[in-house]
């Protein structure tokens, strides 16, 4: 499930919510002021993670394999 970012329309707090793809904001509540139906905002995409370091060709073991 993806993490979506929301901004509260009342207090402007930005927060994250783990939701299924295509879920609406009907049941989302601001953690600061308890307002309902915040606006979904576009968040930055991150491409970092273990896959990018494991496939970078760096050697981790004596044979050069990260799994040795």
Order of alpha helices (4+ residues) and beta strands (2+ residues): beta-beta-beta-alpha
